[in-house]
Amino acid sequence: MSAPASLPSSEPSAVPKNVRWVLLGVMLAMLLSMLDNMVVGTAMPTIVGDLGGLEHISWVVTAYTLVTAVTTPIWGKLGDLVGRKPTYLASIAVFIAGSALCGAARSMTELIGFRALQGIGAGGIGAGAFALIGALVPPRERGKYQGLTASVMAIGIIGGPLLGGFITGHFGWRWAFYVNLPVGLIALVWLWLMLHVPTRRIKARIDWAGIALLTVSITAIVLAATWAGTTYAWGSWQIVTLATVAVAGLALFLMVEKRADEPLLPLSIFTGHRNFPLAIVLILATGVVTFGAGLYLPLFQQTVQGASATNSGLLMLPMMLPVLIVSTLAGKAMSATGRYKIFPVLGAAFLTIGMGLLATMSTGTPRVLTGLYMVLVGIGLGFTMQMAGTIAQNSVALRDMGAAMSSATLFRTLGGSLGVAVFGSLFTRAVQGRQPATGGAEAGSSTLPTAPVGARDAYLHAVTHGTGQIFLIGAAVCAAAFAAALFLVEVPLKKAGPPATAEPAKSPATTTS
């Protein structure tokens, strides 16, 4: 399992002159999904207060991330087969439609269903963005644009809670979804006009068997993680059946992928160089941290520490600002030196410590101390989040870039989906039966100010206990990522060469779109 020191000749030999203008549209599309995740996290207490269904709070995120995980490899493979531009534009259009419907939802059930539609579009946005960067920019130069990517993601993460708090407080939670419409339309038109990439259309049958088996397996995994211990007992026939379906589905999926002409997820990308599976572990851990912290930190701050929806967005800044600063500095250092192993090692260490400290919070923890813990998590994400993606890109040939980056995005969203499912199960079990009023699961924090002192204290301790368990599990996942980072091999990154003057290598139906 060793890779050549340099990447195949199919890698881009030079950075296109208008690459920053093109990437502006790509980054704007990425901003859509990043804003959406964080805006919804901040707005969730208000959404629950309006639509009810506190027991379904995790499904608003789980439905989105589950469908994103299922569709990500499909979008990535379609990009490899029929072209990255049309598939990327289609994914943006689907996301816009889902956002409009979410804003019009009249019940928690409708909202969950429309979030699933959003997730279909998000699967293509996440996979396509990194594949486009890989197709346009040589490996050594990706550090510079990694900083740009991380900056946009950080803006989304920082701006999301702020925008979510402001919109929720002044216009209502529905506009937390409607805000995606103008941004999405601008990105769609911009990329339609500016994006031109070689399209390599391949005459091959789509791997429908692989798509079906992966869909069934991922769905079974996430449903089992969501229902186990709450809706059904761990040893119940429902959970055992889901686990059996997941294992059998994954086994059949691997068998199908070995024989498929154009496999949905080529297994060679996992065996070509050990850095790719190790990078996947890092990516999975950042997914768990990003989704877990993004959903449950605002909930803890609003419920236990008494922050308003707007203030909880501001209180997320200690975690988000370091992401912006550290990722930019790390990207520039990688481009200048070609070395990168130290960054994910440091990042995973900071993540483990930061999440571990968040797990120690109590009902009396001051906001300042919570902020200091969040700084450590932010530094860890800054070192790890984008660097892991760059390492994954550097481990595969351009021919498989779409499948590889969709795999990376799959595991990031799957990590987030599984994390939110497990976290939701733990949190629901912690607060179940401890609401401060008799209004059922919906009561929660909305009735907290008028509840008796004893009931209020019991509820606050239940929320604290639930979030503590969530952060403790996150710390364990980050510790595993730290171990994976230690085994990374530093493969030299190829620098940009002189502008290519020859036509692309002969391949079926190569065009420019």
C-alpha positions in Angstrom: 0.0 0.0 0.0 2.4 2.6 -1.1 1.8 5.5 -3.4 4.3 7.1 -5.8 5.9 10.3 -4.6 4.4 12.3 -7.3 0.8 12.2 -8.5 -0.2 11.0 -12.0 0.2 13.2 -15.0 -3.5 13.7 -15.2 -3.2 16.1 -12.3 -3.7 19.8 -13.3 -0.2 21.2 -14.2 -1.0 24.8 -13.5 -3.5 27.0 -11.7 -6.1 28.5 -14.1 -5.8 32.3 -14.3 -9.5 32.8 -13.2 -9.4 30.2 -10.5 -10.2 32.6 -7.7 -13.3 33.9 -9.6 -14.4 30.3 -10.3 -13.8 29.2 -6.7 -15.8 32.2 -5.4 -18.9 30.6 -6.8 -17.9 27.1 -5.5 -17.3 28.6 -2.0 -20.6 30.4 -2.1 -22.3 27.1 -2.7 -20.4 25.6 0.2 -21.5 28.5 2.3 -25.1 27.4 1.7 -24.7 24.1 3.5 -22.4 25.4 6.2 -24.8 28.3 7.0 -27.8 26.0 7.0 -26.3 23.5 9.5 -25.4 26.2 12.0 -28.5 28.4 11.5 -30.7 25.4 12.2 -28.8 24.5 15.3 -29.3 27.9 16.8 -32.9 28.1 15.7 -33.9 24.6 16.9 -35.2 25.7 20.4 -37.5 28.2 18.7 -38.6 25.7 16.1 -39.5 23.2 18.8 -41.4 25.8 20.7 -43.5 26.6 17.5 -43.9 23.1 16.0 -43.5 21.0 19.1 -41.8 17.6 19.1 -38.7 17.9 21.3 -38.3 14.2 21.1 -37.8 14.5 17.4 -35.2 17.3 17.6 -32.3 15.1 16.4 -34.3 14.0 13.4 -34.3 17.5 11.9 -30.5 17.1 11.6 -30.4 13.3 11.2 -32.8 13.3 8.2 -30.6 15.9 6.5 -27.3 14.2 7.3 -28.6 10.7 6.5 -29.8 11.6 3.1 -26.6 13.7 2.5 -24.5 10.6 3.4 -26.5 8.3 1.1 -26.5 10.6 -1.9 -22.9 12.0 -1.6 -21.2 9.0 -3.4 -23.9 9.0 -6.1 -23.2 12.7 -6.8 -19.5 12.1 -6.8 -19.7 9.2 -9.2 -22.0 11.1 -11.5 -19.5 13.9 -11.6 -16.8 11.4 -12.7 -19.0 9.9 -15.3 -21.0 12.8 -16.9 -19.2 15.9 -15.7 -18.7 17.9 -12.6 -20.3 21.1 -13.7 -23.8 19.8 -14.5 -24.0 17.6 -11.4 -22.8 20.5 -9.2 -25.4 22.9 -10.6 -28.1 20.3 -10.2 -27.2 19.8 -6.5 -27.4 23.5 -5.8 -30.9 23.6 -7.5 -32.2 20.8 -5.4 -30.8 22.4 -2.2 -32.6 25.7 -3.0 -35.9 23.8 -3.5 -35.5 22.0 -0.2 -34.8 25.3 1.6 -37.9 26.9 0.3 -40.1 24.0 1.4 -38.5 23.9 4.8 -39.4 27.5 5.4 -43.0 26.7 4.6 -43.2 23.6 6.8 -46.3 23.4 9.1 -45.4 20.5 11.3 -42.2 18.8 12.6 -43.0 15.8 10.2 -43.0 18.1 7.2 -39.9 19.9 8.3 -38.0 16.5 8.7 -39.2 15.4 5.2 -38.1 18.7 3.5 -34.8 18.6 5.4 -34.2 15.2 3.7 -34.7 16.9 0.3 -32.2 19.6 1.3 -29.8 16.7 2.2 -30.0 15.4 -1.4 -28.7 18.7 -2.7 -26.1 19.0 0.1 -24.6 15.7 -0.8 -23.7 17.0 -4.2 -22.5 20.4 -2.9 -20.1 18.9 -0.4 -18.6 16.2 -2.8 -18.5 18.5 -5.8 -16.7 21.4 -4.2 -13.6 19.4 -3.2 -13.6 17.5 -6.4 -13.6 20.7 -8.4 -10.7 22.1 -6.4 -8.8 18.8 -7.1 -9.6 19.2 -10.8 -8.5 22.8 -11.0 -5.5 23.1 -8.6 -2.2 21.1 -8.4 -1.6 19.4 -5.0 1.1 21.7 -3.7 -1.0 24.8 -4.4 -4.1 23.4 -2.7 -2.9 24.6 0.7 -3.5 28.2 -0.4 -7.0 27.4 -1.5 -7.5 25.2 1.5 -7.2 28.4 3.5 -9.8 29.9 1.3 -12.1 26.9 1.7 -11.6 26.8 5.4 -12.2 30.6 5.6 -15.5 30.3 3.9 -16.5 27.3 6.0 -15.5 29.2 9.1 -17.5 32.2 7.9 -20.5 29.9 7.6 -19.9 28.4 11.0 -19.4 31.8 12.6 -22.1 33.6 10.6 -24.5 30.7 11.0 -25.2 31.1 14.7 -25.1 34.9 14.4 -27.4 34.9 11.5 -29.6 32.2 13.0 -29.9 34.1 16.2 -30.6 37.4 14.5 -33.1 36.0 12.0 -34.9 33.9 14.7 -35.2 36.8 17.1 -36.3 39.4 14.5 -38.0 37.6 11.6 -38.9 34.1 12.9 -37.3 30.7 12.3 -38.7 30.2 8.8 -36.4 32.9 7.4 -33.5 30.7 8.7 -34.3 28.6 5.6 -35.4 31.3 3.3 -32.0 33.0 3.6 -30.6 30.2 1.5 -32.6 31.2 -1.6 -30.8 34.4 -2.7 -27.4 33.0 -1.9 -28.1 29.8 -3.8 -29.5 31.6 -6.9 -26.4 33.8 -7.0 -24.1 30.8 -6.8 -26.1 28.9 -9.4 -25.9 31.7 -12.0 -22.3 32.5 -11.2 -21.1 29.0 -11.7 -23.2 28.6 -14.9 -21.3 31.5 -16.4 -17.8 31.1 -14.9 -17.1 27.4 -14.4 -15.4 25.6 -17.3 -13.8 22.3 -16.5 -12.8 19.3 -18.8 -15.7 16.8 -18.9 -14.8 13.2 -19.3 -17.9 11.4 -20.3 -17.6 7.6 -19.9 -19.9 5.1 -21.4 -20.6 2.8 -18.5 -23.5 1.5 -16.7 -24.3 3.2 -13.4 -23.7 0.9 -10.4 -27.4 0.7 -9.3 -26.7 -2.4 -7.2 -24.0 -0.6 -5.3 -26.3 2.5 -4.9 -29.1 0.3 -3.5 -26.9 -1.7 -1.1 -25.1 1.4 0.2 -28.4 3.2 0.7 -29.9 0.3 2.7 -26.8 -0.2 4.8 -26.3 3.5 5.7 -30.0 3.9 6.5 -30.0 0.8 8.7 -26.9 2.0 10.6 -28.3 5.5 11.3 -31.8 4.2 12.3 -30.2 1.7 14.7 -28.1 4.4 16.2 -31.1 6.7 16.5 -33.6 4.3 18.0 -31.4 2.1 20.2 -31.9 2.8 23.9 -34.8 5.2 23.4 -37.5 4.1 21.0 -36.4 0.4 21.3 -34.2 -1.5 23.7 -30.7 -2.3 22.5 -31.5 -6.1 22.4 -34.9 -5.7 20.8 -35.7 -7.5 17.5 -36.0 -4.1 15.7 -32.4 -3.1 16.6 -31.0 -6.5 16.0 -32.7 -6.7 12.6 -31.3 -3.3 11.6 -27.8 -4.3 12.7 -28.1 -7.5 10.7 -29.3 -5.7 7.6 -26.4 -3.2 8.0 -23.7 -5.8 8.2 -25.2 -8.0 5.4 -25.7 -4.9 3.2 -22.1 -3.8 3.7 -20.7 -7.3 2.9 -22.8 -7.5 -0.3 -21.8 -3.9 -1.2 -18.1 -4.8 -1.0 -18.7 -7.9 -3.2 -20.5 -5.9 -5.8 -17.9 -3.1 -5.9 -15.2 -5.6 -6.6 -16.9 -6.7 -9.8 -18.5 -3.5 -11.0 -17.1 -1.9 -14.2 -17.6 1.6 -12.7 -18.0 1.0 -8.9 -19.8 3.6 -6.9 -16.9 3.6 -4.4 -13.7 2.1 -6.0 -12.1 0.1 -3.3 -8.7 0.9 -4.8 -8.9 4.4 -3.3 -8.9 2.8 0.2 -6.0 0.4 -0.6 -3.8 2.6 -2.9 -2.1 4.4 0.0 -2.6 4.1 3.7 -3.0 7.9 4.1 -6.5 7.8 2.5 -8.2 5.6 5.1 -6.3 7.4 7.9 -7.5 10.8 6.5 -11.1 9.3 6.5 -10.8 8.6 10.2 -9.8 12.3 10.8 -12.7 13.5 8.6 -15.2 11.3 10.4 -14.0 12.7 13.8 -14.4 16.3 12.6 -17.9 15.5 11.4 -18.8 14.1 14.8 -17.4 17.3 16.5 -18.9 19.8 14.1 -22.4 18.4 14.1 -22.4 17.5 17.8 -21.0 20.8 19.1 -23.1 22.8 16.6 -26.4 21.3 17.8 -25.9 20.8 21.5 -23.6 23.7 22.5 -26.3 26.3 21.7 -28.8 24.1 23.4 -26.7 24.0 26.6 -25.9 27.7 26.5 -29.6 28.7 26.0 -31.1 26.2 28.5 -28.4 26.0 31.3 -26.4 29.2 30.9 -29.5 31.4 30.1 -28.3 32.8 26.8 -30.8 34.1 24.3 -30.9 32.7 20.8 -28.9 35.7 19.5 -26.4 35.5 22.4 -25.9 31.8 21.9 -24.7 32.6 18.4 -22.3 35.1 19.7 -21.1 32.7 22.3 -20.1 30.2 19.5 -17.4 32.7 18.3 -14.6 31.3 20.6 -14.9 28.0 18.7 -15.3 29.4 15.2 -12.8 32.2 15.1 -9.8 29.8 15.7 -11.0 27.7 12.8 -10.7 30.6 10.5 -7.3 31.7 11.7 -5.6 28.4 12.3 -6.7 26.8 9.0 -5.5 29.7 7.0 -2.1 29.7 8.7 -1.8 25.9 8.4 -2.7 26.0 4.7 -0.1 28.6 3.9 2.5 26.7 5.8 1.7 23.5 3.9 2.0 25.3 0.6 5.4 26.8 1.6 7.0 23.7 3.0 5.1 20.8 1.5 4.8 19.3 4.9 1.6 18.6 6.7 1.6 15.7 9.1 2.2 17.8 12.2 -1.1 19.7 11.6 -3.6 16.8 12.0 -1.5 15.4 14.9 -1.8 18.8 16.7 -5.4 19.2 15.6 -6.6 15.8 16.9 -4.8 16.5 20.2 -6.5 19.8 20.7 -9.9 18.3 19.8 -9.5 15.5 22.3 -8.5 17.9 25.1 -11.2 20.5 24.2 -14.1 18.0 24.0 -12.9 16.3 27.2 -13.0 19.6 29.1 -16.5 20.4 27.7 -17.6 17.1 29.1 -16.8 18.4 32.6 -19.2 21.3 32.5 -21.9 21.6 35.2 -24.9 23.8 35.8 -22.6 26.3 37.5 -19.9 26.5 34.7 -19.4 30.2 33.8 -19.6 31.2 30.1 -16.0 32.4 30.1 -14.7 28.9 31.0 -17.0 27.3 28.4 -15.5 29.8 25.9 -12.0 28.8 26.8 -12.8 25.1 26.2 -14.4 26.0 22.9 -11.2 27.8 21.8 -9.3 24.5 22.1 -11.9 22.7 20.0 -11.7 25.5 17.4 -7.9 25.2 17.2 -8.3 21.5 16.7 -10.8 21.9 13.9 -8.6 24.5 12.2 -5.7 22.2 12.1 -7.6 19.1 11.1 -10.8 19.8 9.1 -9.4 21.0 5.8 -6.0 19.4 6.1 -7.5 15.9 6.3 -9.3 16.7 3.0 -6.1 17.8 1.4 -4.3 14.6 2.5 -7.2 12.5 1.0 -6.9 14.4 -2.3 -3.2 13.8 -2.4 -3.7 10.1 -2.0 -5.6 9.4 -5.2 -5.4 10.0 -9.0 -7.5 12.7 -10.6 -9.5 9.9 -12.4 -11.0 8.9 -9.0 -11.1 12.4 -7.5 -14.9 12.6 -7.5 -15.4 9.2 -5.9 -12.6 9.8 -3.4 -13.8 13.2 -2.3 -17.4 12.0 -2.2 -16.1 9.2 0.1 -14.5 11.8 2.3 -17.7 13.8 2.4 -19.7 10.7 3.0 -17.7 9.8 6.1 -17.8 13.4 7.3 -21.6 13.5 7.0 -21.9 9.9 8.2 -19.9 10.8 11.2 -22.1 13.8 11.8 -25.3 11.7 11.2 -24.2 8.9 13.5 -23.0 11.4 16.1 -26.2 13.3 16.1 -28.2 10.1 16.2 -26.3 8.7 19.1 -26.2 12.1 20.8 -29.9 12.5 20.3 -30.5 9.1 21.9 -28.4 9.9 24.9 -29.9 13.4 25.3 -33.5 12.2 25.0 -32.9 9.5 27.6 -31.3 12.0 30.0 -34.1 14.5 29.9 -37.0 12.0 29.4 -39.4 12.3 32.3 -37.6 15.4 33.7 -39.4 18.2 31.9 -40.3 21.1 34.2 -44.0 20.9 33.4 -46.5 18.3 32.4 -46.7 19.4 28.8 -44.9 16.3 27.6 -41.7 16.2 25.6 -42.4 19.6 24.0 -42.4 21.4 27.3 -38.7 21.6 27.8 -37.0 24.9 28.1 -40.0 26.9 26.9 -41.7 26.4 30.3 -38.5 26.6 32.3 -39.0 30.1 33.7 -42.4 29.3 35.2 -41.6 25.8 36.5 -41.2 25.0 40.2 -37.6 25.3 41.5 -37.2 21.6 42.1 -38.4 20.6 38.6 -36.3 23.4 37.0 -33.1 22.2 38.8 -33.8 18.6 37.8 -34.3 19.5 34.2 -31.1 21.7 34.1 -29.1 18.8 35.6 -30.6 16.4 33.1 -29.6 18.6 30.2 -26.1 19.0 31.7 -25.7 15.3 32.1 -26.9 14.6 28.6 -24.6 17.1 27.0 -21.7 15.9 29.2 -22.1 12.4 27.8 -22.2 13.8 24.3 -18.9 15.6 24.7 -17.3 12.7 26.4 -18.1 10.4 23.5 -16.8 13.1 21.1 -13.5 13.2 23.1 -13.1 9.4 22.7 -13.7 9.7 18.9 -11.1 12.5 18.7 -8.6 10.3 20.6 -9.0 7.6 17.9 -8.3 10.3 15.3 -5.1 11.3 17.2 -3.9 7.7 16.9 -4.7 7.7 13.2 -2.8 11.0 12.6 0.4 9.5 14.1 0.5 6.9 11.4 0.2 9.3 8.5 3.0 9.2 5.9 4.2 12.5 4.5 4.0 12.2 0.7 5.6 15.1 -1.2 3.0 17.4 -2.7 3.4 18.1 -6.4 4.0 21.8 -7.3 2.3 23.6 -10.2 4.2 23.3 -13.4 4.1 25.5 -16.5 0.7 25.9 -18.2 -0.3 22.9 -20.1 -0.4 23.4 -23.9 -1.3 19.9 -25.0 -4.8 18.5 -25.2 -5.9 16.3 -22.3 -5.0 12.6 -22.4 -7.2 10.6 -24.8 -10.3 9.5 -23.0 -13.9 8.8 -24.0 -15.7 12.0 -25.0 -13.5 14.7 -23.4 -15.2 18.1 -23.6 -15.2 21.4 -21.8 -18.3 22.6 -20.0 
